[in-house]
Amino acid sequence: MSFLEYRVKQAPVGLRKVLYLNWPLVVLLTAVASVGILMLHSIAGGEFDVWAKRQAQVFGAGLVLMFIIAMIPIWFWRNMAGIAYLVAFLLLILVEFMGETNMGAQRWINLGFMQFQPSEMMKFSLVMMLAAYYDWLDPKRISRPLYVLIPVLLTVAPTVLVLMQPNLGTSLMLLLAGAAVMFAAGVSLWYFGGVLALVVAVIVGVFTLRGTPWQFLHDYQYTRIDTFLNPGADPLGAGYNIIQAQIALGSGGWSGKGYMQGTQSRLNFLPEKHTDFIFTTLAEEFGFVGAFSLLVLYALIIGFCLVAAFRNRDRFSALLIVGVAANFFFYIAVNLSMVMGMAPVVGVPLPLLSYGGSAMLVLLVGFGLVQSAHVHRPR
């Protein structure tokens, strides 16, 4: 034991927990959120009050919430996993009856001071539930069909509710997050092979049943697929968003046009520039260097999470951290694939950059769970 470790162990419990926090992770999260606030300030034409001020306030509140969650022992969150999942599931049902509708989708519950999206809460409630399930389950039973069916049902049930809103992007992320935790828990690869075959069958069904009463997707979702396959077919309509995003990405060049100098965003060619397509504004103003630097920050956040998971000898904690890291990665992967034309536009925000209260808060709650697992890990 080093002298520093000895001095930490001699500190009062409260101070010891603060010292045990994964501070590099806190710094990285703050750095990415700061970039997001700067970009929102730029997008608003130098006006801080339009989007940046509220984003900064939400991040500050989320950071405090993250610290509070980190101080609570991880066993408490293990015991709360079932309740958190049930509450999130009931809220998804409630959305179907009294949810707020925006842009043709019924996804939000109006809390008065903000619009809350229960599907965001479900992303991490599902991870908690699956981590608690595999912590309880005898490792010898992990790949037995009955014990594989239970987490599949826990994942598919909320996915169906989210798909009904409709919200294809979040439903896809729920499936991927559930699969990531099951993979990390040690479920046999044969099951994943079967799921892959099912995915191929579903894709075939999506195109085969189009235009029939049994089509899998809504018409607007089919339009998104058409736009993804050929955005130039309707450059002023359905393909407009992705074409303008690609122009912004390419026009930034190596070092960009400079802060607040992006013509695509300043002249309002860029759609949803403060939410789903904020990465294109960053790439236009700071070029390849700025975009790559952001990706490095994201990679470091995921890397610190995975290192914390590998070092944690508590099964629930390790799986929980992997699930949160996977969720964070899928946020990034789906959004960047979308804005670069590598995937259909599905409305997934870029974490810590895109404007949005509930997504930011829930994401920081997830990292609060990571910090709790790190602070209270067996030593």
C-alpha positions as CSV (number, residue, x, y, z in Angstrom):
1,M,0.0,0.0,0.0
2,S,1.4,3.4,-1.0
3,F,1.6,6.4,1.4
4,L,-1.2,8.1,-0.6
5,E,-3.5,5.1,-0.4
6,Y,-2.8,4.9,3.3
7,R,-3.7,8.6,3.8
8,V,-6.9,8.2,1.8
9,K,-8.0,5.2,4.0
10,Q,-7.4,7.3,7.1
11,A,-9.7,10.1,5.8
12,P,-13.3,10.5,7.1
13,V,-15.8,8.3,5.1
14,G,-17.4,11.2,3.3
15,L,-14.1,12.7,2.2
16,R,-12.8,9.2,1.3
17,K,-15.7,8.7,-1.1
18,V,-15.0,12.0,-2.8
19,L,-11.4,11.1,-3.2
20,Y,-12.4,7.7,-4.6
21,L,-14.4,9.3,-7.4
22,N,-13.2,8.7,-10.9
23,W,-12.1,12.3,-11.4
24,P,-10.7,11.8,-14.9
25,L,-14.2,10.7,-16.0
26,V,-15.7,13.9,-14.4
27,V,-13.2,16.1,-16.2
28,L,-13.9,14.4,-19.5
29,L,-17.7,14.7,-19.2
30,T,-17.3,18.4,-18.3
31,A,-15.1,18.9,-21.3
32,V,-17.5,17.4,-23.7
33,A,-20.5,19.3,-22.2
34,S,-18.5,22.5,-22.4
35,V,-18.0,21.9,-26.1
36,G,-21.7,21.4,-26.5
37,I,-22.5,24.7,-24.7
38,L,-20.0,26.6,-26.9
39,M,-21.6,25.1,-30.0
40,L,-25.1,26.0,-28.9
41,H,-23.8,29.5,-28.3
42,S,-22.4,29.6,-31.8
43,I,-25.6,28.1,-33.4
44,A,-27.7,30.8,-31.7
45,G,-25.6,33.5,-33.4
46,G,-23.7,34.5,-30.2
47,E,-26.8,34.5,-28.0
48,F,-26.2,32.6,-24.8
49,D,-29.8,32.7,-23.5
50,V,-31.4,30.9,-26.5
51,W,-30.0,27.3,-25.8
52,A,-26.6,27.5,-24.2
53,K,-27.8,28.9,-20.8
54,R,-30.4,26.2,-20.2
55,Q,-28.0,23.5,-21.4
56,A,-25.4,24.8,-18.9
57,Q,-28.0,24.9,-16.1
58,V,-29.2,21.3,-16.9
59,F,-25.6,20.0,-17.0
60,G,-24.8,21.7,-13.6
61,A,-27.9,20.1,-12.1
62,G,-27.1,16.8,-13.6
63,L,-23.5,17.0,-12.3
64,V,-24.8,17.6,-8.7
65,L,-27.2,14.7,-9.2
66,M,-24.3,12.5,-10.4
67,F,-22.2,13.3,-7.3
68,I,-25.2,12.5,-5.0
69,I,-25.8,9.1,-6.7
70,A,-22.1,8.4,-6.5
71,M,-22.1,8.8,-2.7
72,I,-24.9,6.2,-2.2
73,P,-23.7,2.6,-1.8
74,I,-23.9,0.4,-4.9
75,W,-25.9,-2.2,-3.0
76,F,-28.8,0.3,-2.7
77,W,-28.9,0.7,-6.5
78,R,-28.9,-3.1,-6.9
79,N,-31.9,-3.3,-4.7
80,M,-33.6,-0.4,-6.5
81,A,-33.1,-2.0,-10.0
82,G,-36.5,-3.7,-10.1
83,I,-38.4,-0.6,-8.9
84,A,-36.6,1.7,-11.4
85,Y,-37.4,-0.7,-14.2
86,L,-41.1,-0.9,-13.1
87,V,-41.5,2.9,-12.8
88,A,-39.9,3.4,-16.2
89,F,-42.1,0.8,-17.8
90,L,-45.3,2.3,-16.2
91,L,-44.3,5.7,-17.5
92,L,-43.9,4.3,-21.0
93,I,-47.5,3.0,-20.7
94,L,-48.6,6.4,-19.3
95,V,-47.2,8.1,-22.4
96,E,-49.5,6.1,-24.6
97,F,-52.5,7.7,-22.8
98,M,-51.5,11.2,-21.8
99,G,-48.1,11.9,-23.5
100,E,-47.3,15.1,-25.2
101,T,-47.1,14.9,-29.0
102,N,-44.4,16.8,-31.0
103,M,-43.6,16.4,-34.7
104,G,-46.0,13.5,-35.0
105,A,-44.5,11.4,-32.1
106,Q,-46.0,10.9,-28.7
107,R,-43.0,10.5,-26.4
108,W,-43.0,13.1,-23.7
109,I,-44.7,13.8,-20.3
110,N,-45.1,17.4,-19.4
111,L,-43.7,18.1,-15.9
112,G,-44.4,21.8,-16.1
113,F,-40.7,22.9,-15.9
114,M,-39.5,20.5,-18.6
115,Q,-40.6,17.8,-21.0
116,F,-39.6,14.4,-19.7
117,Q,-39.0,11.4,-22.0
118,P,-39.6,8.1,-20.2
119,S,-37.8,6.2,-22.9
120,E,-34.5,7.9,-21.8
121,M,-35.1,6.7,-18.3
122,M,-35.7,3.1,-19.6
123,K,-32.3,3.0,-21.2
124,F,-30.5,2.9,-17.9
125,S,-33.3,1.2,-15.9
126,L,-33.1,-1.7,-18.3
127,V,-29.3,-1.9,-17.8
128,M,-29.8,-1.9,-14.0
129,M,-32.4,-4.6,-14.2
130,L,-30.3,-6.9,-16.4
131,A,-27.2,-6.4,-14.3
132,A,-29.2,-7.2,-11.1
133,Y,-30.7,-10.3,-12.8
134,Y,-27.3,-11.7,-13.8
135,D,-25.8,-10.8,-10.4
136,W,-28.6,-13.0,-8.9
137,L,-28.4,-15.8,-11.4
138,D,-26.1,-18.8,-11.0
139,P,-23.4,-18.5,-13.7
140,K,-24.0,-22.1,-14.7
141,R,-27.5,-21.2,-15.8
142,I,-26.8,-18.1,-17.9
143,S,-27.1,-19.8,-21.3
144,R,-30.0,-22.1,-20.4
145,P,-33.0,-21.3,-22.6
146,L,-35.4,-20.4,-19.8
147,Y,-32.9,-18.0,-18.2
148,V,-32.1,-16.4,-21.5
149,L,-35.8,-15.9,-22.2
150,I,-36.3,-13.7,-19.1
151,P,-33.8,-10.9,-20.0
152,V,-35.1,-11.1,-23.6
153,L,-38.6,-10.4,-22.4
154,L,-37.3,-7.6,-20.1
155,T,-35.7,-6.0,-23.1
156,V,-38.4,-6.6,-25.8
157,A,-41.4,-5.4,-23.7
158,P,-40.2,-1.7,-23.3
159,T,-38.8,-1.8,-26.8
160,V,-42.3,-2.5,-28.2
161,L,-43.8,0.4,-26.2
162,V,-41.1,2.8,-27.4
163,L,-41.6,1.6,-31.0
164,M,-45.3,2.4,-30.7
165,Q,-44.6,6.1,-29.9
166,P,-43.1,5.8,-32.6
167,N,-39.4,6.1,-31.7
168,L,-37.3,3.8,-33.9
169,G,-33.9,5.2,-32.7
170,T,-34.5,4.7,-29.0
171,S,-36.1,1.2,-29.5
172,L,-33.0,0.2,-31.4
173,M,-30.8,1.4,-28.6
174,L,-32.8,-0.5,-26.0
175,L,-32.2,-3.7,-28.0
176,L,-28.5,-3.0,-28.4
177,A,-28.0,-2.1,-24.7
178,G,-29.8,-5.3,-23.6
179,A,-27.7,-7.4,-25.9
180,A,-24.5,-5.7,-24.7
181,V,-25.3,-6.6,-21.0
182,M,-26.2,-10.2,-22.0
183,F,-23.0,-10.6,-24.0
184,A,-20.9,-9.2,-21.1
185,A,-22.7,-11.6,-18.7
186,G,-21.6,-14.6,-20.8
187,V,-24.6,-15.7,-22.7
188,S,-23.7,-18.2,-25.4
189,L,-22.8,-16.7,-28.8
190,W,-25.2,-19.2,-30.5
191,Y,-28.1,-17.0,-29.3
192,F,-26.6,-13.9,-30.8
193,G,-26.2,-15.8,-34.1
194,G,-29.9,-16.7,-33.9
195,V,-30.8,-13.0,-33.3
196,L,-28.6,-12.0,-36.2
197,A,-30.5,-14.4,-38.5
198,L,-33.8,-12.9,-37.1
199,V,-32.6,-9.4,-37.8
200,V,-31.9,-10.4,-41.4
201,A,-35.4,-11.9,-41.7
202,V,-36.9,-8.7,-40.2
203,I,-35.1,-6.5,-42.7
204,V,-36.3,-8.7,-45.6
205,G,-39.8,-8.4,-44.1
206,V,-39.6,-4.6,-43.8
207,F,-39.1,-4.3,-47.5
208,T,-41.3,-7.2,-48.6
209,L,-44.4,-6.1,-46.7
210,R,-44.1,-2.4,-47.5
211,G,-47.4,-1.1,-48.8
212,T,-49.4,-3.9,-47.3
213,P,-51.7,-3.7,-44.2
214,W,-49.0,-5.7,-42.4
215,Q,-46.0,-3.4,-43.0
216,F,-43.6,-3.3,-40.1
217,L,-42.8,0.4,-40.1
218,H,-44.7,3.7,-40.4
219,D,-44.7,5.5,-43.8
220,Y,-42.4,8.2,-42.5
221,Q,-39.9,5.6,-41.4
222,Y,-39.9,4.0,-44.9
223,T,-39.3,7.5,-46.2
224,R,-36.3,7.8,-44.0
225,I,-34.9,4.5,-45.4
226,D,-35.5,5.8,-49.0
227,T,-33.7,9.0,-48.1
228,F,-30.8,7.1,-46.7
229,L,-30.5,4.9,-49.8
230,N,-30.8,7.8,-52.2
231,P,-30.9,11.3,-50.6
232,G,-30.5,12.9,-54.1
233,A,-33.8,11.6,-55.2
234,D,-35.6,14.4,-53.3
235,P,-32.9,17.1,-52.6
236,L,-35.4,19.7,-51.5
237,G,-37.7,17.4,-49.6
238,A,-36.9,14.2,-47.7
239,G,-33.3,14.3,-48.7
240,Y,-32.7,17.9,-47.8
241,N,-31.5,17.3,-44.2
242,I,-28.8,14.7,-45.0
243,I,-27.5,16.6,-48.1
244,Q,-27.1,19.8,-46.1
245,A,-25.4,17.9,-43.3
246,Q,-22.9,16.4,-45.7
247,I,-22.2,19.8,-47.2
248,A,-21.4,21.1,-43.7
249,L,-19.2,18.2,-42.9
250,G,-17.2,18.5,-46.1
251,S,-16.9,22.3,-46.1
252,G,-15.1,22.3,-42.8
253,G,-12.0,20.9,-44.3
254,W,-8.9,20.3,-42.1
255,S,-9.2,23.0,-39.5
256,G,-12.7,24.5,-40.1
257,K,-14.1,27.9,-40.9
258,G,-13.7,29.2,-37.4
259,Y,-15.9,29.7,-34.3
260,M,-19.3,31.2,-35.3
261,Q,-18.3,31.3,-38.9
262,G,-20.1,28.2,-40.2
263,T,-22.3,29.3,-43.1
264,Q,-24.5,26.2,-43.2
265,S,-25.7,26.8,-39.6
266,R,-25.6,30.6,-39.6
267,L,-27.6,30.8,-42.8
268,N,-30.1,28.2,-41.5
269,F,-29.4,25.6,-44.3
270,L,-28.6,23.0,-41.6
271,P,-31.7,21.3,-40.1
272,E,-32.1,20.5,-36.4
273,K,-28.7,22.2,-35.9
274,H,-29.0,22.4,-32.1
275,T,-30.2,18.8,-31.6
276,D,-29.6,15.8,-33.8
277,F,-27.2,17.5,-36.3
278,I,-25.0,19.5,-33.9
279,F,-22.0,17.5,-34.9
280,T,-22.1,18.9,-38.4
281,T,-21.9,22.4,-37.1
282,L,-18.8,21.4,-35.0
283,A,-17.2,19.8,-38.1
284,E,-17.9,22.9,-40.2
285,E,-16.5,25.4,-37.7
286,F,-13.5,23.3,-36.4
287,G,-13.0,20.9,-39.3
288,F,-11.5,17.4,-39.1
289,V,-9.2,18.4,-36.2
290,G,-12.2,19.5,-34.0
291,A,-14.4,16.6,-35.0
292,F,-11.6,14.1,-34.3
293,S,-10.8,15.7,-31.0
294,L,-14.4,15.3,-29.9
295,L,-14.2,11.6,-30.9
296,V,-11.1,11.2,-28.8
297,L,-12.9,12.6,-25.8
298,Y,-15.7,10.2,-26.3
299,A,-13.3,7.3,-26.7
300,L,-11.6,8.2,-23.4
301,I,-14.9,8.4,-21.5
302,I,-15.8,4.9,-22.8
303,G,-12.3,3.7,-22.1
304,F,-12.3,4.9,-18.5
305,C,-15.7,3.1,-18.0
306,L,-14.4,-0.2,-19.4
307,V,-11.3,-0.1,-17.3
308,A,-13.4,0.6,-14.2
309,A,-15.6,-2.4,-15.2
310,F,-12.7,-4.8,-15.6
311,R,-11.2,-3.8,-12.3
312,N,-14.4,-4.2,-10.4
313,R,-14.8,-7.6,-8.7
314,D,-18.5,-7.0,-8.0
315,R,-20.6,-8.7,-10.8
316,F,-23.5,-6.2,-10.6
317,S,-21.2,-3.2,-10.7
318,A,-19.1,-4.5,-13.6
319,L,-22.2,-5.3,-15.7
320,L,-23.8,-2.0,-14.8
321,I,-20.7,-0.1,-15.9
322,V,-20.5,-2.0,-19.2
323,G,-24.2,-1.4,-19.8
324,V,-23.9,2.4,-19.3
325,A,-20.7,2.5,-21.5
326,A,-22.5,0.5,-24.2
327,N,-25.5,2.9,-24.1
328,F,-23.2,5.9,-24.3
329,F,-21.4,4.3,-27.3
330,F,-24.6,3.5,-29.1
331,Y,-25.8,7.1,-28.7
332,I,-22.6,8.3,-30.4
333,A,-22.5,5.6,-33.1
334,V,-26.1,6.0,-34.2
335,N,-26.0,9.8,-34.2
336,L,-22.8,10.0,-36.2
337,S,-23.9,7.3,-38.6
338,M,-27.1,9.2,-39.1
339,V,-25.5,12.7,-39.8
340,M,-22.8,11.2,-42.1
341,G,-25.4,9.4,-44.2
342,M,-24.3,5.9,-43.1
343,A,-27.7,5.1,-41.5
344,P,-31.3,6.4,-41.8
345,V,-32.2,9.5,-39.8
346,V,-33.8,8.1,-36.6
347,G,-33.6,11.1,-34.2
348,V,-30.9,10.1,-31.7
349,P,-29.2,13.0,-30.0
350,L,-25.4,13.3,-29.7
351,P,-24.7,12.8,-25.9
352,L,-23.7,15.9,-23.9
353,L,-23.7,18.1,-27.1
354,S,-27.3,18.0,-28.4
355,Y,-29.7,20.4,-26.7
356,G,-32.2,18.5,-24.5
357,G,-32.9,18.4,-20.8
358,S,-34.2,14.9,-20.1
359,A,-31.5,13.2,-22.2
360,M,-28.7,15.1,-20.5
361,L,-30.1,14.4,-16.9
362,V,-30.7,10.7,-17.5
363,L,-27.2,10.3,-19.0
364,L,-25.6,11.9,-16.0
365,V,-27.7,9.7,-13.7
366,G,-26.2,6.8,-15.6
367,F,-22.7,8.1,-15.0
368,G,-23.6,8.6,-11.4
369,L,-24.3,4.8,-11.2
370,V,-20.9,4.2,-12.8
371,Q,-19.3,6.5,-10.1
372,S,-21.2,4.7,-7.3
373,A,-19.9,1.3,-8.6
374,H,-16.4,2.8,-8.8
375,V,-16.4,4.4,-5.3
376,H,-17.9,1.4,-3.5
377,R,-16.0,-1.3,-5.4
378,P,-14.3,-4.0,-3.3
379,R,-10.8,-3.0,-2.3
